[in-house]
Amino acid sequence: MFDKALANMNNFASSFLIYLFALYLRSQIVANSAGSRKRARQAETRRKHNASLRSMVRTYLKKVIAAIEAGDKEAAQAVYPNAVSALDSAVSKGIFHKNKASRHKSRLNAQIKAL
């Protein structure tokens, strides 16, 4: 029992160290020319912005799923348009593929109708 807990802790510690190392490497710009250094800075800025948008969409989807799991049809119908709007916005910016967004919208709508 104790060995299993220790192994899990070691796995977590090693995963965390790998994560920290990846962050360190990401902060190191290894580009040679001024133009490639600028492109690396732009890519990092875009990556952070895209991650923020992706997280926002996931949060909206979780709100709809939580309302569905609670069995509250009115609440689900109230937050569903916000999730759809955020999804469509992310698709137009290239964060998600249009088919993935369509699949999410279709499944959520079907689940709301089934309540």
Backbone hydrogen bonds, N-H to C=O, Kabsch-Sander energy under -0.5 kcal/mol:
donor,donor_aa,acceptor,acceptor_aa,energy
5,A,1,M,-1.9
6,L,2,F,-2.4
7,A,3,D,-2.4
8,N,4,K,-2.4
9,M,5,A,-2.2
10,N,6,L,-2.5
11,N,7,A,-2.5
12,F,8,N,-2.4
13,A,9,M,-2.8
14,S,10,N,-2.7
15,S,11,N,-2.4
16,F,12,F,-2.7
17,L,13,A,-2.3
18,I,14,S,-2.2
19,Y,15,S,-2.3
20,L,16,F,-2.5
21,F,17,L,-2.4
22,A,18,I,-2.3
23,L,19,Y,-2.3
24,Y,20,L,-2.3
25,L,21,F,-2.7
26,R,22,A,-2.3
27,S,23,L,-1.5
28,Q,24,Y,-0.8
28,Q,25,L,-0.8
29,I,27,S,-0.8
30,V,28,Q,-0.6
37,R,33,S,-2.1
38,K,34,A,-2.2
39,R,35,G,-2.2
40,A,36,S,-2.0
41,R,37,R,-2.1
42,Q,38,K,-2.7
43,A,39,R,-2.5
44,E,40,A,-2.0
45,T,41,R,-2.2
46,R,42,Q,-2.6
47,R,43,A,-2.4
48,K,44,E,-2.1
49,H,45,T,-2.2
50,N,46,R,-3.0
51,A,47,R,-2.2
52,S,48,K,-1.9
53,L,49,H,-2.2
54,R,50,N,-2.7
55,S,51,A,-2.3
56,M,52,S,-2.2
57,V,53,L,-2.3
58,R,54,R,-2.2
59,T,55,S,-2.1
60,Y,56,M,-2.1
61,L,57,V,-2.4
62,K,58,R,-2.4
63,K,59,T,-1.8
64,V,60,Y,-1.7
65,I,61,L,-2.5
66,A,62,K,-2.6
67,A,63,K,-1.9
68,I,64,V,-2.3
69,E,65,I,-2.8
70,A,66,A,-1.8
71,G,67,A,-0.6
71,G,68,I,-1.1
72,D,67,A,-2.1
73,K,71,G,-1.0
76,A,72,D,-2.1
77,Q,73,K,-2.6
78,A,74,E,-1.7
79,V,75,A,-2.0
80,Y,76,A,-1.8
83,A,79,V,-1.8
84,V,80,Y,-2.5
85,S,81,P,-2.4
86,A,82,N,-2.4
87,L,83,A,-2.6
88,D,84,V,-2.8
89,S,85,S,-2.2
90,A,86,A,-2.2
91,V,87,L,-2.3
92,S,88,D,-2.2
93,K,89,S,-1.1
94,G,91,V,-1.4
95,I,90,A,-2.8
96,F,90,A,-0.6
101,A,97,H,-2.1
102,S,98,K,-2.4
103,R,99,N,-2.4
104,H,100,K,-2.3
105,K,101,A,-2.6
106,S,102,S,-2.5
107,R,103,R,-2.4
108,L,104,H,-2.6
109,N,105,K,-2.4
110,A,106,S,-2.2
111,Q,107,R,-2.1
112,I,108,L,-2.3
113,K,109,N,-2.4
114,A,110,A,-1.6
115,L,111,Q,-0.6
115,L,112,I,-1.1
